[in-house]
Amino acid sequence: MDMYSMKDTPFNVATLTFADEELESSFQKNYFEKTLVQVRMALLFASFLYGMFGILDCHVIPGIKEYAWVIRFLLVCPLLLIVFILTYSRFYRKIMLPSLFMAGFASGAGIIAMIVSAPSPANHLYYSGVLLCVLFYFVFIPDFIVASILSWSLFVLYVAMVSFCSEISLPVLMNNTSLFIAFNITGMFACYSFERYMRSDFLQRCTIHKQTEELRAALLDVEKARQKAEELSQLDPLTNLFNRRHFLSVAEQEFERNFRHQHCLAIIMLDLDYFKVINDTHGHYVGDVVLQEVAEKIKGTIRRPDTPCRYGGEEFAVLLPETDLFAAERIGRRLQQVIEETNIETDKGPFSVTISVGIATLPEGDTTEVDVLIDRADQALYEAKRAGRNQVKLWQSEIIDF
């Protein structure tokens, strides 16, 4: 659901309903959840008070006590308790306002029936009970319109019943109706102000929620962009392998881990043979295609934990964690074979290339630095080129042929 500010979606000044039906439905659901406990307590309290005033019937209107008790204990109190029980049903939200209207009107009408039936001056004492019902309407019914309709309906019923069905002096009737009107107007103002505040608070919370979600989404986008930028900063743009800077950073971490856990470590340096001839003869575009294809073959040949990089120009490097002499040699030999057997398709026709490979390993417990190990692999690579290219050489105190 879209959230709105109060300026964007004002509610109707008279009915306090939102113009947006979805927003109104959301508010009603929220308001129902916040006031449900209050409604339950009001129904129990009203039932208790309605029954407790039955004690007063014995002293104030003993002549119609039985009639009053029928209204109290057989009609109104059971109705209030039934509505209370209904608040625990799954469908109560749909019938909440009609059930509260019915229970509230029955409570007020019951007191008016006692006023009309009781002899004077006892009947005047029950007038406060009618006003107490109105107070309950405006305080505990969570809807300004329903509470207003209920209170004015009770007012009309009171004036009609008292005027035509009881003997009441005109001054007393005018005083009671004036007080009733003032009570209703005051109650409407208080109920209106409270519900307006609740709606304004709901809008504010919706706006804050929307802004929070937008901020969270923006921060997430920023974090994704940062991660993407960081990933891109680690990659060589041509071959999509790691660049030299990231390769050295990973190598430092692996060296530290190697020192702690006493694992083997190996580095492979490989260089394309006669790559300058390809560039000079067919152009840099063809050279770039060759580099990209070689990079793909490297990624497809090495293991998941290994770290490949474009070390510079046509030179590549692979970091092999937890790899001993013989495993490193097998990977180097496999790289040499795969690349030699690859036909690289370009605009200038297919090409096949070979590589020279140099390997250096770090035995368990060796404290050689990263740059020293890389230099050893580079020396082995140089020896492979000096020996005629398309060779694999291993550095181990002296260059060893395979």
Beta strands, then each sheet from edge to edge (+ up, - down):
strand 1: 265-272
strand 2: 307-312
strand 3: 315-321
strand 4: 344-346
strand 5: 349-351
strand 6: 355-362
strand 7: 392-395
strand 8: 399-401
sheet 1: 2+ 3- 1+ 6- 7- 8+
sheet 2: 4+ 5-
end
